[in-house]
Amino acid sequence: MEQSSNTPQEKIDFFLLTAHELRTSLSAMKWVFKMLTDGDYGSLSPEQQSVIEQAAQANDKMVTLLNNTMTAIKNDGVITYAKLPVHLPFFIAEIIKEFTSESIQKHITLTYHQSPTPLIVMGDEARLRIAIHNVIENAIKYSPANTEVNVALTSDEHNAILTVQDHGIGIPKDQLPHLFERFFRAGNSTETGTGVGLYATKLMVEQQGGTIAMQSQEYIGSIVTITLPLFQ
């Protein structure tokens, strides 16, 4: 098989160019959503208003994701993070809701086992949202229909512990050491992607004092574990 001659820098440049063009299109969509919700094209029913507002929120989050990923790649992980209290049980529940429609369409059961205690971490809420969103999105994306994705939030004495378990395609054993490398994509994946999602997620988690790890078996599934230091 012919090998690609692209250098790492050429791949970086290609991604940044593509991301910039995508961000431009998403920004244009933002104004269309605003005009619709403002009634510029006529009145909307409450249901239509709700659907468009959800689409606009998803669009905003995608722009944020692109901006943060581009920043991480340009600066090789040198990013300034805010440090504010984040109530994790409620915060994660909000993110779970974003995947309700997608999981139903894919016939995947998405469950959330919420910590009964009010776990608080000090972190950058926007980037924490992106990191957790990436992990849950991957779990759903790489899972076949009629399976489960289980999200659980627990804690030990010092850390909040978030696990996301799927029963998807898994990762071949020999490729596990490369999971969080920039531009890495598993050889058994048939989905499209840039190979920067887990890399960017790892950067965002570690810059906030946390850790991320994955256990995976091909054809059985994966468990991603994120730990974040508790605010005490």
Buried (B, 14 or more C-beta within 10 A) or exposed (E): EEEEEEEEEEBBEEBBEEBEEEBEEBEEBBEBBEEBBEEEEEEBEEEEBEEBBBBBEEBEBBBBBBBBBBBBBEEEBEBEBEEEEBBBBEBBBEBBEBBEEBBEEBEBEBEBEBBEEEBBBBBBBBBBBBBBBBBBBBBBBBBEEEBBBBBBBBBEEEBBBBBBBBBBBBBBEEBBEBBBEBBBBBEEEEEEEBBBBBBBBBBBBBBBBBBBEBBBEBEEBBBBBBBBBBBE
